[in-house]
Amino acid sequence: MKKTRKNSKGQAIVEYIIIIVIVAVAALTVMGVFSDRIRTIIAGVATTFGAEDASSAISTSSADVLKGMSADGIDTGTGG
């Protein structure tokens, strides 16, 4: 009697996609939680290397920066 093997190639692809989605969601969550701290660290490094406006960039929170962006992701300067 001959046994037929199921094609498990599709199952492996689905498993990889699920793993990628979980990692992406975790990365977005971490970035959301620590975004202000990351901005502060990057601004500190930029100030160390001589950027003049880096310290003023950390005075606004990430939520305020996102509110000030247009739909294209460009800062419109309108602040709302």
N, CA, C and O atoms as a printed pandas DataFrame, in Angstrom:
     atom_number atom_name residue_name chain_id  residue_number  x_coord  y_coord  z_coord
0              1         N          MET        A               1    0.841   -1.154    0.000
1              2        CA          MET        A               1    0.000    0.000    0.000
2              3         C          MET        A               1    0.903    1.240    0.000
3              4         O          MET        A               1    1.900    1.298    0.720
4              5         N          LYS        A               2    0.544    2.196   -0.796
5              6        CA          LYS        A               2    1.356    3.396   -0.937
6              7         C          LYS        A               2    0.762    4.537   -0.111
7              8         O          LYS        A               2   -0.420    4.859   -0.232
8              9         N          LYS        A               3    1.596    5.135    0.722
9             10        CA          LYS        A               3    1.129    6.275    1.511
10            11         C          LYS        A               3    1.389    7.561    0.732
11            12         O          LYS        A               3    2.442    7.740    0.119
12            13         N          THR        A               4    0.423    8.427    0.774
13            14        CA          THR        A               4    0.608    9.719    0.120
14            15         C          THR        A               4    1.042   10.734    1.169
15            16         O          THR        A               4    0.491   10.811    2.267
16            17         N          ARG        A               5    2.032   11.493    0.791
17            18        CA          ARG        A               5    2.532   12.518    1.706
18            19         C          ARG        A               5    1.814   13.823    1.428
19            20         O          ARG        A               5    1.635   14.221    0.277
20            21         N          LYS        A               6    1.417   14.466    2.475
21            22        CA          LYS        A               6    0.780   15.766    2.332
22            23         C          LYS        A               6    1.840   16.804    2.034
23            24         O          LYS        A               6    2.983   16.706    2.482
24            25         N          ASN        A               7    1.439   17.783    1.281
25            26        CA          ASN        A               7    2.356   18.859    0.938
26            27         C          ASN        A               7    2.434   19.817    2.118
27            28         O          ASN        A               7    1.496   20.571    2.374
28            29         N          SER        A               8    3.548   19.787    2.833
29            30        CA          SER        A               8    3.707   20.641    4.007
30            31         C          SER        A               8    4.428   21.938    3.685
31            32         O          SER        A               8    4.724   22.722    4.587
32            33         N          LYS        A               9    4.718   22.174    2.407
33            34        CA          LYS        A               9    5.415   23.390    2.013
34            35         C          LYS        A               9    4.566   24.626    2.315
35            36         O          LYS        A               9    5.089   25.622    2.815
36            37         N          GLY        A              10    3.286   24.576    2.024
37            38        CA          GLY        A              10    2.392   25.697    2.296
38            39         C          GLY        A              10    2.256   25.965    3.774
39            40         O          GLY        A              10    2.145   27.117    4.195
40            41         N          GLN        A              11    2.266   24.919    4.557
41            42        CA          GLN        A              11    2.166   25.070    6.006
42            43         C          GLN        A              11    3.402   25.779    6.550
43            44         O          GLN        A              11    3.282   26.622    7.440
44            45         N          ALA        A              12    4.564   25.461    6.043
45            46        CA          ALA        A              12    5.802   26.094    6.513
46            47         C          ALA        A              12    5.800   27.581    6.186
47            48         O          ALA        A              12    6.244   28.396    6.994
48            49         N          ILE        A              13    5.305   27.936    5.013
49            50        CA          ILE        A              13    5.249   29.346    4.626
50            51         C          ILE        A              13    4.323   30.113    5.567
51            52         O          ILE        A              13    4.646   31.220    5.998
52            53         N          VAL        A              14    3.182   29.527    5.879
53            54        CA          VAL        A              14    2.240   30.170    6.792
54            55         C          VAL        A              14    2.867   30.351    8.175
55            56         O          VAL        A              14    2.681   31.388    8.813
56            57         N          GLU        A              15    3.600   29.355    8.631
57            58        CA          GLU        A              15    4.260   29.472    9.933
58            59         C          GLU        A              15    5.294   30.587    9.933
59            60         O          GLU        A              15    5.389   31.333   10.908
60            61         N          TYR        A              16    6.072   30.720    8.860
61            62        CA          TYR        A              16    7.042   31.800    8.767
62            63         C          TYR        A              16    6.346   33.155    8.752
63            64         O          TYR        A              16    6.817   34.095    9.391
64            65         N          ILE        A              17    5.253   33.266    8.046
65            66        CA          ILE        A              17    4.514   34.531    7.998
66            67         C          ILE        A              17    3.985   34.890    9.379
67            68         O          ILE        A              17    4.032   36.055    9.772
68            69         N          ILE        A              18    3.487   33.917   10.113
69            70        CA          ILE        A              18    2.986   34.173   11.467
70            71         C          ILE        A              18    4.116   34.656   12.371
71            72         O          ILE        A              18    3.923   35.579   13.162
72            73         N          ILE        A              19    5.285   34.046   12.262
73            74        CA          ILE        A              19    6.439   34.465   13.061
74            75         C          ILE        A              19    6.836   35.893   12.709
75            76         O          ILE        A              19    7.123   36.692   13.601
76            77         N          ILE        A              20    6.856   36.224   11.425
77            78        CA          ILE        A              20    7.221   37.573   10.990
78            79         C          ILE        A              20    6.222   38.597   11.510
79            80         O          ILE        A              20    6.615   39.680   11.946
80            81         N          VAL        A              21    4.942   38.269   11.471
81            82        CA          VAL        A              21    3.914   39.186   11.970
82            83         C          VAL        A              21    4.079   39.403   13.478
83            84         O          VAL        A              21    3.965   40.533   13.955
84            85         N          ILE        A              22    4.341   38.343   14.219
85            86        CA          ILE        A              22    4.527   38.471   15.668
86            87         C          ILE        A              22    5.734   39.355   15.977
87            88         O          ILE        A              22    5.666   40.207   16.863
88            89         N          VAL        A              23    6.831   39.158   15.258
89            90        CA          VAL        A              23    8.027   39.976   15.479
90            91         C          VAL        A              23    7.747   41.440   15.112
91            92         O          VAL        A              23    8.185   42.347   15.820
92            93         N          ALA        A              24    7.031   41.672   14.026
93            94        CA          ALA        A              24    6.719   43.045   13.616
94            95         C          ALA        A              24    5.831   43.746   14.644
95            96         O          ALA        A              24    6.065   44.908   14.976
96            97         N          VAL        A              25    4.830   43.054   15.142
97            98        CA          VAL        A              25    3.950   43.649   16.156
98            99         C          VAL        A              25    4.727   43.935   17.440
99           100         O          VAL        A              25    4.525   44.975   18.067
100          101         N          ALA        A              26    5.603   43.032   17.827
101          102        CA          ALA        A              26    6.420   43.252   19.019
102          103         C          ALA        A              26    7.353   44.451   18.833
103          104         O          ALA        A              26    7.530   45.253   19.750
104          105         N          ALA        A              27    7.941   44.567   17.653
105          106        CA          ALA        A              27    8.838   45.695   17.382
106          107         C          ALA        A              27    8.076   47.013   17.411
107          108         O          ALA        A              27    8.563   47.996   17.968
108          109         N          LEU        A              28    6.887   47.045   16.818
109          110        CA          LEU        A              28    6.086   48.266   16.839
110          111         C          LEU        A              28    5.656   48.631   18.259
111          112         O          LEU        A              28    5.613   49.808   18.614
112          113         N          THR        A              29    5.342   47.635   19.057
113          114        CA          THR        A              29    4.959   47.888   20.442
114          115         C          THR        A              29    6.127   48.470   21.229
115          116         O          THR        A              29    5.956   49.438   21.970
116          117         N          VAL        A              30    7.301   47.889   21.072
117          118        CA          VAL        A              30    8.481   48.393   21.774
118          119         C          VAL        A              30    8.806   49.811   21.310
119          120         O          VAL        A              30    9.125   50.672   22.131
120          121         N          MET        A              31    8.729   50.057   20.017
121          122        CA          MET        A              31    8.997   51.397   19.502
122          123         C          MET        A              31    7.974   52.397   20.022
123          124         O          MET        A              31    8.322   53.541   20.314
124          125         N          GLY        A              32    6.731   51.984   20.139
125          126        CA          GLY        A              32    5.700   52.874   20.671
126          127         C          GLY        A              32    5.913   53.203   22.125
127          128         O          GLY        A              32    5.713   54.343   22.545
128          129         N          VAL        A              33    6.317   52.216   22.896
129          130        CA          VAL        A              33    6.515   52.422   24.332
130          131         C          VAL        A              33    7.758   53.262   24.609
131          132         O          VAL        A              33    7.737   54.127   25.485
132          133         N          PHE        A              34    8.822   53.020   23.885
133          134        CA          PHE        A              34   10.094   53.675   24.158
134          135         C          PHE        A              34   10.456   54.769   23.158
135          136         O          PHE        A              34   11.616   55.179   23.106
136          137         N          SER        A              35    9.512   55.252   22.368
137          138        CA          SER        A              35    9.842   56.197   21.298
138          139         C          SER        A              35   10.410   57.511   21.834
139          140         O          SER        A              35   11.363   58.047   21.268
140          141         N          ASP        A              36    9.835   58.032   22.917
141          142        CA          ASP        A              36   10.369   59.287   23.468
142          143         C          ASP        A              36   11.789   59.105   23.996
143          144         O          ASP        A              36   12.637   59.977   23.812
144          145         N          ARG        A              37   12.044   57.989   24.642
145          146        CA          ARG        A              37   13.389   57.714   25.169
146          147         C          ARG        A              37   14.392   57.552   24.024
147          148         O          ARG        A              37   15.521   58.036   24.112
148          149         N          ILE        A              38   13.985   56.877   22.959
149          150        CA          ILE        A              38   14.875   56.691   21.798
150          151         C          ILE        A              38   15.172   58.030   21.149
151          152         O          ILE        A              38   16.312   58.289   20.763
152          153         N          ARG        A              39   14.157   58.894   21.021
153          154        CA          ARG        A              39   14.370   60.227   20.446
154          155         C          ARG        A              39   15.342   61.029   21.300
155          156         O          ARG        A              39   16.189   61.748   20.769
156          157         N          THR        A              40   15.226   60.912   22.613
157          158        CA          THR        A              40   16.128   61.632   23.514
158          159         C          THR        A              40   17.569   61.155   23.343
159          160         O          THR        A              40   18.497   61.963   23.315
160          161         N          ILE        A              41   17.746   59.863   23.232
161          162        CA          ILE        A              41   19.095   59.307   23.059
162          163         C          ILE        A              41   19.690   59.754   21.728
163          164         O          ILE        A              41   20.854   60.150   21.669
164          165         N          ILE        A              42   18.898   59.692   20.664
165          166        CA          ILE        A              42   19.400   60.094   19.348
166          167         C          ILE        A              42   19.712   61.587   19.323
167          168         O          ILE        A              42   20.708   61.998   18.729
168          169         N          ALA        A              43   18.878   62.396   19.958
169          170        CA          ALA        A              43   19.143   63.835   20.015
170          171         C          ALA        A              43   20.411   64.124   20.811
171          172         O          ALA        A              43   21.175   65.022   20.460
172          173         N          GLY        A              44   20.636   63.360   21.885
173          174        CA          GLY        A              44   21.865   63.537   22.656
174          175         C          GLY        A              44   23.099   63.215   21.847
175          176         O          GLY        A              44   24.106   63.919   21.925
176          177         N          VAL        A              45   23.022   62.159   21.077
177          178        CA          VAL        A              45   24.152   61.788   20.215
178          179         C          VAL        A              45   24.357   62.849   19.143
179          180         O          VAL        A              45   25.492   63.221   18.849
180          181         N          ALA        A              46   23.263   63.341   18.553
181          182        CA          ALA        A              46   23.381   64.370   17.509
182          183         C          ALA        A              46   23.964   65.654   18.078
183          184         O          ALA        A              46   24.757   66.323   17.416
184          185         N          THR        A              47   23.578   66.005   19.303
185          186        CA          THR        A              47   24.127   67.196   19.941
186          187         C          THR        A              47   25.626   67.018   20.201
187          188         O          THR        A              47   26.409   67.954   20.038
188          189         N          THR        A              48   26.006   65.827   20.600
189          190        CA          THR        A              48   27.422   65.542   20.833
190          191         C          THR        A              48   28.240   65.738   19.558
191          192         O          THR        A              48   29.375   66.211   19.603
192          193         N          PHE        A              49   27.646   65.367   18.416
193          194        CA          PHE        A              49   28.360   65.506   17.152
194          195         C          PHE        A              49   28.191   66.876   16.514
195          196         O          PHE        A              49   28.660   67.105   15.399
196          197         N          GLY        A              50   27.520   67.795   17.217
197          198        CA          GLY        A              50   27.505   69.177   16.744
198          199         C          GLY        A              50   26.212   69.653   16.120
199          200         O          GLY        A              50   26.202   70.735   15.533
200          201         N          ALA        A              51   25.137   68.922   16.208
201          202        CA          ALA        A              51   23.868   69.404   15.668
202          203         C          ALA        A              51   23.327   70.489   16.581
203          204         O          ALA        A              51   23.311   70.329   17.802
204          205         N          GLU        A              52   22.882   71.599   15.993
205          206        CA          GLU        A              52   22.448   72.735   16.799
206          207         C          GLU        A              52   20.998   72.627   17.249
207          208         O          GLU        A              52   20.665   73.075   18.346
208          209         N          ASP        A              53   20.132   72.048   16.435
209          210        CA          ASP        A              53   18.710   72.031   16.767
210          211         C          ASP        A              53   18.247   70.696   17.342
211          212         O          ASP        A              53   17.043   70.479   17.474
212          213         N          ALA        A              54   19.151   69.811   17.682
213          214        CA          ALA        A              54   18.763   68.493   18.187
214          215         C          ALA        A              54   18.152   68.584   19.577
215          216         O          ALA        A              54   17.218   67.846   19.890
216          217         N          SER        A              55   18.659   69.469   20.406
217          218        CA          SER        A              55   18.123   69.561   21.765
218          219         C          SER        A              55   16.722   70.142   21.775
219          220         O          SER        A              55   15.938   69.823   22.669
220          221         N          SER        A              56   16.382   70.983   20.813
221          222        CA          SER        A              56   15.022   71.520   20.757
222          223         C          SER        A              56   14.044   70.490   20.211
223          224         O          SER        A              56   12.840   70.595   20.443
224          225         N          ALA        A              57   14.545   69.510   19.497
225          226        CA          ALA        A              57   13.672   68.488   18.925
226          227         C          ALA        A              57   13.121   67.544   19.978
227          228         O          ALA        A              57   12.078   66.926   19.764
228          229         N          ILE        A              58   13.801   67.418   21.114
229          230        CA          ILE        A              58   13.326   66.497   22.137
230          231         C          ILE        A              58   12.315   67.131   23.083
231          232         O          ILE        A              58   11.772   66.452   23.955
232          233         N          SER        A              59   12.057   68.431   22.917
233          234        CA          SER        A              59   11.114   69.093   23.808
234          235         C          SER        A              59    9.669   68.694   23.523
235          236         O          SER        A              59    8.812   68.833   24.396
236          237         N          THR        A              60    9.383   68.201   22.317
237          238        CA          THR        A              60    8.032   67.747   21.987
238          239         C          THR        A              60    7.984   66.229   22.067
239          240         O          THR        A              60    8.967   65.550   21.770
240          241         N          SER        A              61    6.834   65.705   22.469
241          242        CA          SER        A              61    6.696   64.254   22.578
242          243         C          SER        A              61    6.441   63.646   21.201
243          244         O          SER        A              61    6.104   64.352   20.250
244          245         N          SER        A              62    6.605   62.349   21.109
245          246        CA          SER        A              62    6.376   61.648   19.844
246          247         C          SER        A              62    4.933   61.775   19.399
247          248         O          SER        A              62    4.657   61.875   18.203
248          249         N          ALA        A              63    4.003   61.771   20.357
249          250        CA          ALA        A              63    2.591   61.914   20.007
250          251         C          ALA        A              63    2.334   63.275   19.375
251          252         O          ALA        A              63    1.568   63.371   18.416
252          253         N          ASP        A              64    2.957   64.325   19.890
253          254        CA          ASP        A              64    2.792   65.654   19.310
254          255         C          ASP        A              64    3.406   65.733   17.916
255          256         O          ASP        A              64    2.868   66.400   17.033
256          257         N          VAL        A              65    4.526   65.058   17.722
257          258        CA          VAL        A              65    5.156   65.038   16.407
258          259         C          VAL        A              65    4.237   64.347   15.398
259          260         O          VAL        A              65    4.068   64.826   14.277
260          261         N          LEU        A              66    3.646   63.220   15.802
261          262        CA          LEU        A              66    2.747   62.506   14.905
262          263         C          LEU        A              66    1.495   63.315   14.600
263          264         O          LEU        A              66    0.989   63.260   13.479
264          265         N          LYS        A              67    0.984   64.064   15.570
265          266        CA          LYS        A              67   -0.187   64.898   15.332
266          267         C          LYS        A              67    0.114   66.017   14.340
267          268         O          LYS        A              67   -0.767   66.445   13.595
268          269         N          GLY        A              68    1.351   66.487   14.331
269          270        CA          GLY        A              68    1.742   67.583   13.451
270          271         C          GLY        A              68    2.070   67.164   12.034
271          272         O          GLY        A              68    2.371   68.011   11.193
272          273         N          MET        A              69    2.018   65.897   11.759
273          274        CA          MET        A              69    2.343   65.420   10.411
274          275         C          MET        A              69    1.105   65.363    9.544
275          276         O          MET        A              69   -0.001   65.123   10.028
276          277         N          SER        A              70    1.301   65.586    8.265
277          278        CA          SER        A              70    0.195   65.446    7.321
278          279         C          SER        A              70    0.024   63.975    6.978
279          280         O          SER        A              70    0.746   63.126    7.500
280          281         N          ALA        A              71   -0.907   63.675    6.121
281          282        CA          ALA        A              71   -1.166   62.291    5.737
282          283         C          ALA        A              71    0.020   61.670    5.013
283          284         O          ALA        A              71    0.175   60.449    5.021
284          285         N          ASP        A              72    0.857   62.487    4.389
285          286        CA          ASP        A              72    2.025   61.986    3.667
286          287         C          ASP        A              72    3.221   61.774    4.576
287          288         O          ASP        A              72    4.252   61.271    4.129
288          289         N          GLY        A              73    3.103   62.151    5.859
289          290        CA          GLY        A              73    4.201   61.971    6.789
290          291         C          GLY        A              73    5.156   63.136    6.809
291          292         O          GLY        A              73    6.250   63.030    7.363
292          293         N          ILE        A              74    4.764   64.253    6.214
293          294        CA          ILE        A              74    5.617   65.430    6.155
294          295         C          ILE        A              74    5.146   66.413    7.213
295          296         O          ILE        A              74    3.949   66.671    7.343
296          297         N          ASP        A              75    6.085   66.958    7.964
297          298        CA          ASP        A              75    5.742   67.928    9.000
298          299         C          ASP        A              75    5.263   69.203    8.323
299          300         O          ASP        A              75    6.012   69.858    7.599
300          301         N          THR        A              76    3.992   69.547    8.572
301          302        CA          THR        A              76    3.407   70.722    7.948
302          303         C          THR        A              76    3.653   71.986    8.735
303          304         O          THR        A              76    3.469   73.090    8.221
304          305         N          GLY        A              77    4.068   71.835    9.979
305          306        CA          GLY        A              77    4.343   73.003   10.792
306          307         C          GLY        A              77    3.095   73.654   11.361
307          308         O          GLY        A              77    3.181   74.707   11.993
308          309         N          THR        A              78    1.938   73.046   11.147
309          310        CA          THR        A              78    0.690   73.628   11.654
310          311         C          THR        A              78    0.446   73.264   13.099
311          312         O          THR        A              78   -0.302   73.953   13.793
312          313         N          GLY        A              79    1.074   72.176   13.574
313          314        CA          GLY        A              79    0.946   71.788   14.967
314          315         C          GLY        A              79   -0.384   71.175   15.326
315          316         O          GLY        A              79   -0.683   71.058   16.514
316          317         N          GLY        A              80   -1.199   70.778   14.374
317          318        CA          GLY        A              80   -2.466   70.178   14.731
318          319         C          GLY        A              80   -3.083   69.518   13.636
319          320         O          GLY        A              80   -4.169   68.958   13.785
